[in-house]
Amino acid sequence: MELQHVPNVANYTEVVNQLFSLFPDEEHYSDAGPDRCRTCAVVGNSGNLLGSNYGQLIDSYDFVIRINKGPTENYEMDVGSKTTHRILYPESAVDLNDNTHLVLLPFKVLDMQWLISAFTTKKITQTYKEVPSTIKASKDKVMILHPEFMRYVHDNWAEGHGRYPSTGFLALIFALHICDKVNVFGFGANSNGNWHHYFDETLASFESSSHGGDFEIQTINHLNQENKISIRDFQFRFIPRSARDQQEFNLSSTSSTN
């Protein structure tokens, strides 16, 4: 896996140097030890969150990691209101409050240039589509996932399936690296087997995306079976690791609370 190529962009090293000069270069979450028990909720955008009443439970976690544009306003009962980290890229950017970490997923050098521009000149308004020229966020809480982390997830966790990992899958593996207990909400299909966002009824095709969808599902299920994570109402079309030639079937897994 490599960064997506965009013509006429600056040298990667030059852009990274600009990032380090603009945003604090701090070592985050290096406090792991026997006395720490950091609980984290990774909140996806699945329609299976609607009617779940998980909001209060989600807000009880130390870290609440949300993905892309998933809103909380008007959905607090089901998805909660707390956000400590939001993982996004320019095309999915939304304004954040001062308590939320902006965690950039740089799929291309232009994504890093956009982040610099959003906090300085505000000149970049287009990537492969229109993007906001600026973003409301705390500069002191900006984090950038290194492209090597994304490659690591693609090669080791997704085992090379798909062009690149999905944002949700990257968020989950990120959580496993900074949290001691990880609970997953809002991944998978709704109770009718449909894939759509809780805030958008447009149906999506997970299997035909650029991500290794089937394999990501298998990996998430395997992590749940090994008690590495705990899944809430995860419903999906699943091909078991031990019998990939079996017919797909619906799996619904509900785990107990911490």
C-alpha positions as MATLAB code, in Angstrom:
seq = 'MELQHVPNVANYTEVVNQLFSLFPDEEHYSDAGPDRCRTCAVVGNSGNLLGSNYGQLIDSYDFVIRINKGPTENYEMDVGSKTTHRILYPESAVDLNDNTHLVLLPFKVLDMQWLISAFTTKKITQTYKEVPSTIKASKDKVMILHPEFMRYVHDNWAEGHGRYPSTGFLALIFALHICDKVNVFGFGANSNGNWHHYFDETLASFESSSHGGDFEIQTINHLNQENKISIRDFQFRFIPRSARDQQEFNLSSTSSTN';
ca = [
       0.000    0.000    0.000;
       1.279    3.480   -0.959;
      -0.028    7.020   -0.591;
      -2.418    7.863   -3.398;
      -0.690    9.744   -6.204;
      -1.828   13.263   -6.958;
       0.002   15.200   -9.723;
       1.890   18.410   -8.961;
       2.080   18.111   -5.194;
       5.009   19.048   -3.003;
       7.718   16.718   -1.823;
       6.582   14.442    1.023;
       9.508   15.372    3.282;
       8.903   19.082    2.802;
       5.244   18.701    3.722;
       6.050   16.646    6.812;
       8.525   19.289    7.952;
       5.776   21.891    7.609;
       3.454   19.723    9.700;
       6.015   19.419   12.496;
       6.556   23.172   12.507;
       2.833   23.889   12.736;
       1.519   21.209   15.103;
       2.977   20.103   18.457;
       5.285   17.105   18.155;
       4.284   15.267   21.307;
       4.439   11.625   22.278;
       0.846   10.604   22.897;
      -0.461    7.849   25.162;
       2.892    6.404   26.218;
       1.629    5.888   29.771;
       0.781    2.196   29.447;
       1.285    0.186   32.615;
      -0.379   -2.195   35.065;
      -2.200    0.636   36.829;
      -3.793    2.066   33.708;
      -7.181    0.913   32.452;
      -8.201    3.251   29.649;
     -11.638    2.369   28.270;
     -12.506    3.312   24.709;
     -15.622    3.281   22.564;
     -15.129    3.134   18.812;
     -18.361    4.449   17.308;
     -19.057    3.598   13.694;
     -21.806    5.080   11.564;
     -24.048    2.048   10.980;
     -27.815    2.329   10.905;
     -27.893   -0.408   13.552;
     -27.331    2.360   16.132;
     -30.826    3.750   15.561;
     -33.053    2.839   18.493;
     -30.146    1.294   20.413;
     -30.255    3.728   23.358;
     -26.479    3.335   23.709;
     -25.814    7.059   24.129;
     -25.291    7.082   27.897;
     -23.132    3.963   27.764;
     -20.954    5.369   24.967;
     -20.427    8.608   26.884;
     -19.215    6.659   29.931;
     -15.959    5.606   28.219;
     -12.678    7.471   28.760;
     -12.135    7.905   25.023;
     -14.921    8.080   22.447;
     -13.542    7.711   18.929;
     -15.829    8.696   16.075;
     -15.368    8.296   12.349;
     -15.692   10.827    9.538;
     -18.917   12.867    9.570;
     -20.966   10.817   12.030;
     -23.001   13.456   13.927;
     -24.086   13.451   17.558;
     -26.592   16.309   17.493;
     -30.169   14.984   17.358;
     -28.852   11.422   17.843;
     -27.592   11.680   21.431;
     -29.913    8.984   22.761;
     -28.398    6.373   20.461;
     -24.825    7.549   19.792;
     -24.013    9.786   22.771;
     -22.674   13.327   22.765;
     -19.058   12.887   23.868;
     -16.219   12.858   21.334;
     -12.563   12.762   22.308;
     -11.167   11.775   18.902;
     -12.556   12.088   15.406;
     -10.755   10.261   12.628;
     -11.195   11.932    9.263;
      -9.644   12.993    5.979;
     -10.268   16.207    3.994;
     -13.270   14.878    2.102;
     -14.998   13.870    5.358;
     -13.970   16.858    7.481;
     -16.365   18.465    9.954;
     -15.931   21.158   12.578;
     -14.864   19.985   16.046;
     -15.079   21.421   19.538;
     -11.983   22.319   21.536;
     -12.076   19.051   23.499;
     -11.843   16.796   20.453;
      -8.663   15.526   18.814;
      -8.621   15.860   15.048;
      -6.952   12.641   13.875;
      -6.017   12.943   10.208;
      -5.823    9.898    7.963;
      -3.495   11.047    5.159;
      -4.266    8.895    2.144;
      -2.262   11.268   -0.069;
       0.301   14.045    0.355;
      -2.398   16.526   -0.621;
      -4.310   15.530    2.535;
      -1.425   16.750    4.665;
      -1.165   19.914    2.585;
      -4.888   20.484    3.124;
      -4.445   20.242    6.896;
      -1.666   22.841    6.809;
      -3.753   25.078    4.569;
      -6.869   24.703    6.741;
      -4.983   26.230    9.680;
      -3.039   28.823    7.680;
      -3.740   30.120    4.161;
      -7.113   28.380    3.656;
      -6.343   28.141   -0.062;
      -6.934   24.425   -0.715;
     -10.586   23.859   -1.579;
     -10.325   20.893   -3.954;
      -8.812   17.415   -3.884;
     -10.642   14.871   -6.047;
     -13.761   16.716   -4.852;
     -14.588   19.962   -3.106;
     -13.284   20.173    0.469;
     -13.682   22.835    3.176;
     -11.029   25.520    3.041;
     -10.811   25.588    6.828;
     -11.940   23.585    9.833;
     -12.856   24.533   13.363;
     -10.550   22.507   15.612;
      -7.913   22.951   18.301;
      -4.438   23.102   16.766;
      -3.055   21.684   20.020;
      -5.165   18.541   19.610;
      -4.280   17.719   16.011;
      -2.865   14.247   15.443;
      -1.711   12.746   12.137;
      -1.562    9.009   11.697;
       1.715    8.163   10.007;
       1.300    6.577    6.560;
       3.478    3.713    7.847;
       0.797    2.978   10.461;
      -1.738    2.710    7.665;
       0.611    0.406    5.754;
       1.143   -1.633    8.922;
      -2.625   -2.077    9.326;
      -3.023   -2.974    5.650;
      -0.174   -5.495    5.631;
      -0.556   -7.053    9.070;
      -4.194   -6.728   10.125;
      -5.925   -6.687    6.742;
      -3.205   -8.969    5.300;
      -3.107   -7.016    2.069;
      -6.807   -7.299    1.254;
      -8.222   -4.312   -0.608;
      -6.418   -1.223   -1.845;
      -6.333    0.274    1.649;
      -8.114   -0.291    4.983;
     -11.446    1.347    5.698;
     -11.577    4.324    8.046;
     -13.548    2.271   10.562;
     -11.006   -0.538   10.526;
      -8.125    1.918   10.957;
      -9.982    3.542   13.869;
     -10.430    0.159   15.546;
      -6.755   -0.798   15.242;
      -5.765    2.692   16.420;
      -7.928    2.133   19.509;
      -6.293   -1.233   20.200;
      -2.938    0.554   20.351;
      -3.934    3.306   22.787;
      -6.679    1.680   24.896;
      -6.832   -1.145   27.413;
     -10.498   -2.012   26.825;
     -12.162   -1.446   23.466;
     -15.905   -1.601   22.854;
     -17.250   -1.285   19.327;
     -20.572    0.308   18.423;
     -22.218    0.972   15.098;
     -20.329   -1.392   12.817;
     -22.024   -3.673   10.312;
     -25.473   -3.825    8.774;
     -28.806   -2.987   10.355;
     -31.290   -5.645   11.466;
     -32.546   -5.983    7.867;
     -29.055   -6.666    6.565;
     -28.781   -3.243    4.922;
     -25.642   -1.115    5.056;
     -26.365    2.553    5.614;
     -25.417    5.367    7.984;
     -27.635    6.154   10.953;
     -27.858    9.706    9.593;
     -28.260    8.777    5.926;
     -30.630    6.200    4.447;
     -28.624    5.837    1.232;
     -27.704    2.175    0.934;
     -24.046    1.277    0.505;
     -22.295   -1.779   -0.911;
     -19.622   -2.794    1.574;
     -18.296   -5.800   -0.308;
     -17.605   -3.921   -3.569;
     -15.636   -1.075   -2.005;
     -11.894   -0.448   -2.270;
     -11.435   -1.998    1.163;
     -11.007   -5.670    1.986;
     -14.519   -5.647    3.431;
     -15.069   -9.365    3.918;
     -11.644   -9.848    5.470;
     -12.021   -6.839    7.756;
     -15.305   -8.322    8.985;
     -13.632  -11.660    9.657;
     -10.811   -9.963   11.563;
     -13.201   -7.908   13.702;
     -15.223  -11.002   14.510;
     -12.042  -12.904   15.368;
     -10.940  -10.115   17.740;
     -14.318  -10.336   19.422;
     -14.083  -14.113   19.775;
     -10.623  -13.721   21.327;
     -11.994  -11.112   23.780;
      -9.635   -8.451   22.437;
     -12.629   -6.217   21.791;
     -16.306   -6.260   22.729;
     -18.885   -5.736   19.995;
     -22.348   -4.230   20.317;
     -24.991   -5.407   17.836;
     -22.540   -6.210   15.062;
     -24.555   -7.636   12.152;
     -23.000   -8.469    8.838;
     -22.536  -10.891    5.990;
     -19.728  -13.126    7.200;
     -17.443  -15.749    5.626;
     -15.738  -17.736    8.390;
     -11.944  -17.933    8.403;
     -12.031  -21.705    8.683;
     -14.451  -22.249    5.788;
     -14.183  -19.498    3.213;
     -16.062  -21.573    0.646;
     -19.176  -21.890    2.818;
     -22.274  -19.910    1.937;
     -22.435  -16.453    3.494;
     -24.715  -16.160    6.456;
     -25.944  -13.445    8.777;
     -24.192  -13.165   12.093;
     -25.318  -11.046   14.992;
     -23.024  -10.792   18.000;
     -23.954   -8.969   21.184;
     -21.369   -8.708   23.921;
     -21.730   -7.840   27.570;
     -20.764   -4.451   28.978;
     -17.541   -3.808   30.811;
];
